[in-house]
Amino acid sequence: MTEPAAPRTDQAAPPDNAGGSDDLGGPVYQNAGLMRLATYASVAVASVLIAVKLVAWTMTESVSLLSTLIDSLLDAFASIINLIAVRQALQPADREHRFGHGKAEPLAGLAQAAFICGSAIFLLLEAGDRLVHPRPVVNTEIGYAVMVFSIVLTVGLVLFQRYVVRKSGSLAIGADSLHYQTDVMINLSVIASLYIASEFGFLAADPLFAVAIAAYIVYGAWRIGQKSLDILMDKELSDDDRQRIYDIVRAHPDVRGMHDLRTRNTGTQVFIQLHLELDPQMTLIQAHEVTDAVTDQLTAVYANAEVIIHEDPEGVDEPRAQFD
């Protein structure tokens, strides 16, 4: 039986964008520099949007525009949380955290979800007051200009965030990107509400759109919270991923079988544990070589995976995992 040695804790952290394994015995977070840049970009964009939307709201008194201002405030808060969480998650494993700090990301996701739901309630109260006490929307040209500017800036950020998520698989940046994707739809709906209220005199359109926006915000928060909770509770990878792992392992000609596959995801890192069934007559060095080959095949597909393999001689009767 061979298993990975305990991680070392006496060496410096690797530089950003390094590949392979770090000095602590675990995988390096891929594209760490891109992840940090994405957090800085989201904070900057949210700050700019807050400033321009605040001016536009004071000039138009549109409650749907107010809803986008509140959403941008939420985005700024969430982006700051993400910036801190990503920096923490990218810290290498240490003596007290042998599995790394990746769960800082789903913790940030839960905090975002809770804060977003509270702000959506505030928005619903404001929209309800405007339905009871309607007010005309003024200076709609300012509102249109701000919304178009917001859409262009937000689309650029979302495209960059989606690129970073494809490269890194970061949960926190993915959650942040969901906020800004929602913003694009919100800004389009605000343009529609401003047009209906100003051109047709249907003042209820403004708060009604705000209610719809609040409902969509809550839905987005629920999705973020659910995914974060799955990671914090060490939910298994999907059935497709587990089947892919099984196929990779069984593809090696010297592997007779496998069992007790266990997987989990920390947000930026995947952990894969399994028992490998090998020829009972195989030497220890041969078993070690097979294990290394299987590990290399798995990490080729799951770049940030830590793989732990226990080798068993084929035919030995031993307890199996209940949910294998």
C-alpha beads as a LAMMPS data file, in Angstrom:
LAMMPS data file: protein, C-alpha beads

324 atoms
323 bonds

1 atom types
1 bond types

-500.0 500.0 xlo xhi
-500.0 500.0 ylo yhi
-500.0 500.0 zlo zhi

Masses

1 110.0

Atoms # bond

1 1 1 0.000 0.000 0.000
2 1 1 1.331 3.444 -0.904
3 1 1 -0.299 6.709 -0.049
4 1 1 0.924 10.310 -0.495
5 1 1 3.275 11.603 2.176
6 1 1 2.130 14.296 4.561
7 1 1 2.410 17.769 3.028
8 1 1 5.494 19.791 3.847
9 1 1 5.020 23.086 5.631
10 1 1 8.514 24.593 5.616
11 1 1 8.699 26.109 2.147
12 1 1 7.461 29.265 0.503
13 1 1 4.247 29.489 -1.491
14 1 1 4.538 29.135 -5.275
15 1 1 4.223 32.116 -7.614
16 1 1 0.953 32.907 -9.383
17 1 1 0.064 30.943 -12.520
18 1 1 2.482 28.158 -11.681
19 1 1 1.621 24.664 -12.834
20 1 1 1.971 21.215 -11.341
21 1 1 2.252 20.779 -7.574
22 1 1 3.302 23.342 -5.022
23 1 1 5.918 22.947 -2.311
24 1 1 3.285 21.840 0.175
25 1 1 2.507 18.647 -1.674
26 1 1 -0.848 19.826 -3.006
27 1 1 -1.896 21.183 -6.419
28 1 1 -1.330 24.824 -7.238
29 1 1 -4.454 26.877 -7.837
30 1 1 -4.394 27.460 -11.568
31 1 1 -4.423 31.038 -12.837
32 1 1 -4.303 32.619 -9.388
33 1 1 -3.286 35.951 -10.900
34 1 1 -6.366 35.970 -13.152
35 1 1 -8.590 35.209 -10.168
36 1 1 -7.191 38.153 -8.220
37 1 1 -7.506 40.462 -11.237
38 1 1 -11.162 39.459 -11.645
39 1 1 -11.911 40.444 -8.039
40 1 1 -10.239 43.842 -8.488
41 1 1 -12.147 44.438 -11.736
42 1 1 -15.528 43.644 -10.155
43 1 1 -14.933 46.023 -7.235
44 1 1 -13.898 48.780 -9.641
45 1 1 -16.921 48.291 -11.907
46 1 1 -19.352 48.217 -8.964
47 1 1 -17.870 51.442 -7.580
48 1 1 -18.260 53.263 -10.897
49 1 1 -21.843 52.040 -11.333
50 1 1 -22.807 53.105 -7.814
51 1 1 -21.619 56.639 -8.500
52 1 1 -23.420 57.089 -11.827
53 1 1 -26.632 55.382 -10.682
54 1 1 -26.801 57.477 -7.519
55 1 1 -26.681 60.650 -9.618
56 1 1 -29.263 59.268 -12.052
57 1 1 -31.658 58.205 -9.286
58 1 1 -31.594 61.620 -7.605
59 1 1 -32.408 63.216 -10.971
60 1 1 -35.157 60.797 -12.084
61 1 1 -36.675 59.543 -8.782
62 1 1 -37.313 56.201 -10.487
63 1 1 -37.794 53.341 -8.039
64 1 1 -36.718 50.796 -10.640
65 1 1 -33.515 52.779 -11.109
66 1 1 -33.198 52.791 -7.321
67 1 1 -33.430 49.002 -7.489
68 1 1 -30.410 48.897 -9.790
69 1 1 -28.544 51.228 -7.428
70 1 1 -29.278 48.876 -4.536
71 1 1 -28.198 45.945 -6.659
72 1 1 -24.913 47.701 -7.468
73 1 1 -24.371 48.334 -3.757
74 1 1 -24.910 44.613 -3.212
75 1 1 -22.480 43.836 -6.009
76 1 1 -19.852 46.047 -4.436
77 1 1 -20.327 44.381 -1.056
78 1 1 -20.249 40.912 -2.613
79 1 1 -17.202 41.770 -4.707
80 1 1 -15.291 42.963 -1.662
81 1 1 -16.193 39.729 0.145
82 1 1 -15.020 37.790 -2.905
83 1 1 -11.765 39.703 -3.036
84 1 1 -11.040 38.733 0.576
85 1 1 -12.298 35.159 0.101
86 1 1 -10.262 34.525 -3.051
87 1 1 -7.106 35.850 -1.427
88 1 1 -7.729 33.523 1.517
89 1 1 -8.643 30.536 -0.667
90 1 1 -5.431 30.907 -2.673
91 1 1 -3.289 30.569 0.435
92 1 1 -1.320 27.306 0.284
93 1 1 -1.936 24.486 2.741
94 1 1 -0.236 24.888 6.101
95 1 1 0.214 22.861 9.257
96 1 1 -3.223 23.837 10.627
97 1 1 -5.031 23.573 7.265
98 1 1 -3.643 20.512 5.507
99 1 1 -6.465 20.545 2.936
100 1 1 -5.915 24.199 2.071
101 1 1 -8.229 27.185 2.488
102 1 1 -10.577 26.637 -0.461
103 1 1 -13.764 26.676 1.616
104 1 1 -13.330 30.403 2.165
105 1 1 -15.098 30.751 -1.192
106 1 1 -18.364 28.947 -0.346
107 1 1 -18.423 30.725 3.034
108 1 1 -18.320 34.005 1.128
109 1 1 -21.098 32.702 -1.130
110 1 1 -23.386 32.056 1.841
111 1 1 -22.701 35.546 3.209
112 1 1 -23.554 37.043 -0.177
113 1 1 -26.807 35.084 -0.421
114 1 1 -27.984 36.219 3.029
115 1 1 -27.145 39.864 2.402
116 1 1 -28.777 39.855 -1.029
117 1 1 -32.043 38.435 0.358
118 1 1 -32.190 41.146 3.039
119 1 1 -31.683 43.897 0.487
120 1 1 -34.334 42.413 -1.802
121 1 1 -36.835 42.707 1.048
122 1 1 -35.945 46.399 1.391
123 1 1 -36.499 46.853 -2.344
124 1 1 -39.926 45.172 -2.128
125 1 1 -40.952 47.556 0.671
126 1 1 -39.851 50.559 -1.390
127 1 1 -41.728 49.297 -4.448
128 1 1 -44.853 48.685 -2.360
129 1 1 -44.773 52.254 -1.069
130 1 1 -44.436 53.565 -4.632
131 1 1 -47.422 51.463 -5.752
132 1 1 -49.539 53.036 -3.006
133 1 1 -48.117 56.532 -3.550
134 1 1 -47.165 56.737 -7.258
135 1 1 -44.868 59.520 -8.468
136 1 1 -44.010 60.493 -12.041
137 1 1 -40.605 59.611 -13.452
138 1 1 -38.631 62.657 -14.641
139 1 1 -35.430 63.191 -16.639
140 1 1 -35.796 59.820 -18.343
141 1 1 -33.013 60.684 -20.800
142 1 1 -30.559 60.581 -17.895
143 1 1 -31.932 57.184 -16.885
144 1 1 -31.555 55.808 -20.418
145 1 1 -27.951 57.029 -20.715
146 1 1 -26.952 55.551 -17.351
147 1 1 -28.552 52.195 -18.110
148 1 1 -26.845 51.898 -21.505
149 1 1 -23.504 52.815 -19.917
150 1 1 -24.116 50.235 -17.174
151 1 1 -24.966 47.512 -19.680
152 1 1 -21.818 48.092 -21.761
153 1 1 -19.544 48.157 -18.692
154 1 1 -21.217 45.135 -17.096
155 1 1 -21.130 42.988 -20.246
156 1 1 -17.395 43.608 -20.515
157 1 1 -16.887 42.521 -16.893
158 1 1 -19.081 39.415 -17.283
159 1 1 -17.153 38.265 -20.353
160 1 1 -13.876 38.603 -18.451
161 1 1 -15.294 36.821 -15.369
162 1 1 -16.615 33.934 -17.469
163 1 1 -13.164 33.547 -19.006
164 1 1 -11.596 33.434 -15.537
165 1 1 -14.178 30.894 -14.302
166 1 1 -13.449 28.638 -17.288
167 1 1 -9.751 28.800 -16.456
168 1 1 -9.973 28.469 -12.665
169 1 1 -13.371 26.976 -11.757
170 1 1 -13.658 29.544 -8.936
171 1 1 -17.002 29.422 -7.101
172 1 1 -16.663 32.942 -5.687
173 1 1 -15.957 34.516 -9.071
174 1 1 -18.743 32.446 -10.614
175 1 1 -21.160 33.756 -7.969
176 1 1 -19.959 37.306 -8.571
177 1 1 -20.440 36.840 -12.299
178 1 1 -24.031 35.709 -11.669
179 1 1 -24.707 39.056 -9.950
180 1 1 -23.477 40.990 -12.940
181 1 1 -25.279 38.795 -15.470
182 1 1 -28.423 39.584 -13.506
183 1 1 -27.526 43.284 -13.691
184 1 1 -27.611 43.213 -17.481
185 1 1 -31.212 41.944 -17.442
186 1 1 -32.117 44.342 -14.638
187 1 1 -30.777 47.325 -16.569
188 1 1 -32.728 46.292 -19.672
189 1 1 -35.901 46.016 -17.595
190 1 1 -35.305 49.478 -16.111
191 1 1 -35.083 50.950 -19.611
192 1 1 -38.430 49.303 -20.384
193 1 1 -40.044 50.603 -17.161
194 1 1 -38.773 54.154 -17.775
195 1 1 -40.177 54.088 -21.293
196 1 1 -43.584 52.743 -20.265
197 1 1 -43.920 55.182 -17.348
198 1 1 -42.832 58.255 -19.306
199 1 1 -44.441 57.561 -22.701
200 1 1 -47.717 55.920 -21.648
201 1 1 -48.200 57.400 -18.194
202 1 1 -48.479 53.965 -16.577
203 1 1 -46.741 54.884 -13.322
204 1 1 -47.233 51.419 -11.793
205 1 1 -44.810 50.008 -14.347
206 1 1 -41.853 51.445 -12.435
207 1 1 -42.526 49.732 -9.070
208 1 1 -43.839 46.552 -10.747
209 1 1 -40.559 46.131 -12.580
210 1 1 -38.782 46.718 -9.274
211 1 1 -40.787 43.856 -7.707
212 1 1 -39.826 41.551 -10.577
213 1 1 -36.182 42.541 -10.172
214 1 1 -36.308 41.806 -6.436
215 1 1 -37.758 38.348 -7.109
216 1 1 -34.998 37.603 -9.607
217 1 1 -32.355 38.765 -7.117
218 1 1 -33.728 36.353 -4.499
219 1 1 -33.654 33.512 -7.037
220 1 1 -30.015 34.254 -7.815
221 1 1 -29.186 34.347 -4.096
222 1 1 -30.868 30.961 -3.603
223 1 1 -28.737 29.427 -6.374
224 1 1 -25.541 30.824 -4.879
225 1 1 -26.496 29.672 -1.388
226 1 1 -27.395 26.162 -2.536
227 1 1 -24.110 25.666 -4.382
228 1 1 -22.123 27.072 -1.447
229 1 1 -23.888 24.788 1.010
230 1 1 -23.225 21.740 -1.195
231 1 1 -19.506 22.451 -1.061
232 1 1 -19.451 23.152 2.668
233 1 1 -21.297 19.865 3.282
234 1 1 -18.787 17.931 1.131
235 1 1 -21.356 16.856 -1.427
236 1 1 -20.094 14.238 -3.873
237 1 1 -19.194 15.247 -7.413
238 1 1 -21.891 14.682 -10.019
239 1 1 -22.708 11.198 -11.306
240 1 1 -21.115 12.157 -14.633
241 1 1 -17.864 13.097 -12.897
242 1 1 -17.842 9.913 -10.832
243 1 1 -18.395 7.838 -13.975
244 1 1 -15.580 9.736 -15.697
245 1 1 -13.250 8.946 -12.797
246 1 1 -14.277 5.279 -12.931
247 1 1 -13.592 5.145 -16.688
248 1 1 -10.170 6.778 -16.307
249 1 1 -9.109 4.370 -13.566
250 1 1 -10.374 1.218 -15.317
251 1 1 -8.680 2.262 -18.563
252 1 1 -5.263 1.308 -17.153
253 1 1 -4.449 -2.243 -18.304
254 1 1 -3.067 -3.336 -14.909
255 1 1 -6.096 -2.225 -12.903
256 1 1 -8.369 -5.151 -12.017
257 1 1 -11.051 -3.054 -10.350
258 1 1 -11.792 -0.177 -7.987
259 1 1 -14.146 0.560 -5.096
260 1 1 -14.849 2.998 -2.245
261 1 1 -14.683 6.057 -4.507
262 1 1 -15.157 9.232 -2.479
263 1 1 -15.068 12.759 -3.880
264 1 1 -15.592 16.303 -2.698
265 1 1 -15.082 19.822 -3.958
266 1 1 -13.814 22.789 -1.920
267 1 1 -14.624 25.345 -4.602
268 1 1 -11.139 25.619 -6.097
269 1 1 -9.861 22.104 -5.439
270 1 1 -11.194 18.567 -5.918
271 1 1 -10.351 15.645 -3.642
272 1 1 -10.569 12.107 -5.028
273 1 1 -10.100 9.015 -2.851
274 1 1 -10.448 5.405 -4.017
275 1 1 -9.291 1.826 -3.510
276 1 1 -7.434 0.294 -6.451
277 1 1 -7.613 -3.495 -7.024
278 1 1 -4.372 -4.918 -8.435
279 1 1 -2.782 -8.297 -9.169
280 1 1 -1.914 -9.925 -5.789
281 1 1 1.431 -11.075 -7.227
282 1 1 2.457 -7.569 -8.261
283 1 1 5.535 -6.170 -6.506
284 1 1 5.304 -3.052 -4.365
285 1 1 7.282 -1.009 -6.900
286 1 1 4.986 -2.148 -9.720
287 1 1 1.906 -1.245 -7.681
288 1 1 3.440 2.146 -6.984
289 1 1 4.045 2.729 -10.701
290 1 1 0.433 1.828 -11.568
291 1 1 -0.857 4.148 -8.860
292 1 1 1.297 6.999 -10.156
293 1 1 0.061 6.427 -13.693
294 1 1 -3.600 6.442 -12.622
295 1 1 -3.021 9.573 -10.537
296 1 1 -1.447 11.334 -13.526
297 1 1 -4.433 10.434 -15.710
298 1 1 -6.882 11.792 -13.123
299 1 1 -4.989 15.049 -12.586
300 1 1 -4.795 15.526 -16.348
301 1 1 -8.600 15.832 -16.324
302 1 1 -9.013 17.420 -12.874
303 1 1 -6.088 19.844 -12.805
304 1 1 -6.564 20.996 -9.202
305 1 1 -7.271 17.540 -7.797
306 1 1 -5.592 15.866 -4.876
307 1 1 -5.766 12.118 -5.432
308 1 1 -5.381 9.568 -2.624
309 1 1 -5.265 5.919 -3.716
310 1 1 -5.235 2.863 -1.461
311 1 1 -3.994 -0.280 -3.199
312 1 1 -5.720 -3.619 -2.562
313 1 1 -4.822 -7.081 -3.883
314 1 1 -7.639 -8.361 -6.084
315 1 1 -9.877 -10.922 -4.423
316 1 1 -9.315 -9.810 -0.824
317 1 1 -12.633 -9.614 0.994
318 1 1 -12.926 -6.340 2.909
319 1 1 -15.736 -3.997 3.960
320 1 1 -16.970 -1.770 1.160
321 1 1 -18.366 1.739 1.411
322 1 1 -22.146 1.712 1.826
323 1 1 -22.762 4.208 -0.995
324 1 1 -20.057 3.118 -3.413

Bonds

1 1 1 2
2 1 2 3
3 1 3 4
4 1 4 5
5 1 5 6
6 1 6 7
7 1 7 8
8 1 8 9
9 1 9 10
10 1 10 11
11 1 11 12
12 1 12 13
13 1 13 14
14 1 14 15
15 1 15 16
16 1 16 17
17 1 17 18
18 1 18 19
19 1 19 20
20 1 20 21
21 1 21 22
22 1 22 23
23 1 23 24
24 1 24 25
25 1 25 26
26 1 26 27
27 1 27 28
28 1 28 29
29 1 29 30
30 1 30 31
31 1 31 32
32 1 32 33
33 1 33 34
34 1 34 35
35 1 35 36
36 1 36 37
37 1 37 38
38 1 38 39
39 1 39 40
40 1 40 41
41 1 41 42
42 1 42 43
43 1 43 44
44 1 44 45
45 1 45 46
46 1 46 47
47 1 47 48
48 1 48 49
49 1 49 50
50 1 50 51
51 1 51 52
52 1 52 53
53 1 53 54
54 1 54 55
55 1 55 56
56 1 56 57
57 1 57 58
58 1 58 59
59 1 59 60
60 1 60 61
61 1 61 62
62 1 62 63
63 1 63 64
64 1 64 65
65 1 65 66
66 1 66 67
67 1 67 68
68 1 68 69
69 1 69 70
70 1 70 71
71 1 71 72
72 1 72 73
73 1 73 74
74 1 74 75
75 1 75 76
76 1 76 77
77 1 77 78
78 1 78 79
79 1 79 80
80 1 80 81
81 1 81 82
82 1 82 83
83 1 83 84
84 1 84 85
85 1 85 86
86 1 86 87
87 1 87 88
88 1 88 89
89 1 89 90
90 1 90 91
91 1 91 92
92 1 92 93
93 1 93 94
94 1 94 95
95 1 95 96
96 1 96 97
97 1 97 98
98 1 98 99
99 1 99 100
100 1 100 101
101 1 101 102
102 1 102 103
103 1 103 104
104 1 104 105
105 1 105 106
106 1 106 107
107 1 107 108
108 1 108 109
109 1 109 110
110 1 110 111
111 1 111 112
112 1 112 113
113 1 113 114
114 1 114 115
115 1 115 116
116 1 116 117
117 1 117 118
118 1 118 119
119 1 119 120
120 1 120 121
121 1 121 122
122 1 122 123
123 1 123 124
124 1 124 125
125 1 125 126
126 1 126 127
127 1 127 128
128 1 128 129
129 1 129 130
130 1 130 131
131 1 131 132
132 1 132 133
133 1 133 134
134 1 134 135
135 1 135 136
136 1 136 137
137 1 137 138
138 1 138 139
139 1 139 140
140 1 140 141
141 1 141 142
142 1 142 143
143 1 143 144
144 1 144 145
145 1 145 146
146 1 146 147
147 1 147 148
148 1 148 149
149 1 149 150
150 1 150 151
151 1 151 152
152 1 152 153
153 1 153 154
154 1 154 155
155 1 155 156
156 1 156 157
157 1 157 158
158 1 158 159
159 1 159 160
160 1 160 161
161 1 161 162
162 1 162 163
163 1 163 164
164 1 164 165
165 1 165 166
166 1 166 167
167 1 167 168
168 1 168 169
169 1 169 170
170 1 170 171
171 1 171 172
172 1 172 173
173 1 173 174
174 1 174 175
175 1 175 176
176 1 176 177
177 1 177 178
178 1 178 179
179 1 179 180
180 1 180 181
181 1 181 182
182 1 182 183
183 1 183 184
184 1 184 185
185 1 185 186
186 1 186 187
187 1 187 188
188 1 188 189
189 1 189 190
190 1 190 191
191 1 191 192
192 1 192 193
193 1 193 194
194 1 194 195
195 1 195 196
196 1 196 197
197 1 197 198
198 1 198 199
199 1 199 200
200 1 200 201
201 1 201 202
202 1 202 203
203 1 203 204
204 1 204 205
205 1 205 206
206 1 206 207
207 1 207 208
208 1 208 209
209 1 209 210
210 1 210 211
211 1 211 212
212 1 212 213
213 1 213 214
214 1 214 215
215 1 215 216
216 1 216 217
217 1 217 218
218 1 218 219
219 1 219 220
220 1 220 221
221 1 221 222
222 1 222 223
223 1 223 224
224 1 224 225
225 1 225 226
226 1 226 227
227 1 227 228
228 1 228 229
229 1 229 230
230 1 230 231
231 1 231 232
232 1 232 233
233 1 233 234
234 1 234 235
235 1 235 236
236 1 236 237
237 1 237 238
238 1 238 239
239 1 239 240
240 1 240 241
241 1 241 242
242 1 242 243
243 1 243 244
244 1 244 245
245 1 245 246
246 1 246 247
247 1 247 248
248 1 248 249
249 1 249 250
250 1 250 251
251 1 251 252
252 1 252 253
253 1 253 254
254 1 254 255
255 1 255 256
256 1 256 257
257 1 257 258
258 1 258 259
259 1 259 260
260 1 260 261
261 1 261 262
262 1 262 263
263 1 263 264
264 1 264 265
265 1 265 266
266 1 266 267
267 1 267 268
268 1 268 269
269 1 269 270
270 1 270 271
271 1 271 272
272 1 272 273
273 1 273 274
274 1 274 275
275 1 275 276
276 1 276 277
277 1 277 278
278 1 278 279
279 1 279 280
280 1 280 281
281 1 281 282
282 1 282 283
283 1 283 284
284 1 284 285
285 1 285 286
286 1 286 287
287 1 287 288
288 1 288 289
289 1 289 290
290 1 290 291
291 1 291 292
292 1 292 293
293 1 293 294
294 1 294 295
295 1 295 296
296 1 296 297
297 1 297 298
298 1 298 299
299 1 299 300
300 1 300 301
301 1 301 302
302 1 302 303
303 1 303 304
304 1 304 305
305 1 305 306
306 1 306 307
307 1 307 308
308 1 308 309
309 1 309 310
310 1 310 311
311 1 311 312
312 1 312 313
313 1 313 314
314 1 314 315
315 1 315 316
316 1 316 317
317 1 317 318
318 1 318 319
319 1 319 320
320 1 320 321
321 1 321 322
322 1 322 323
323 1 323 324
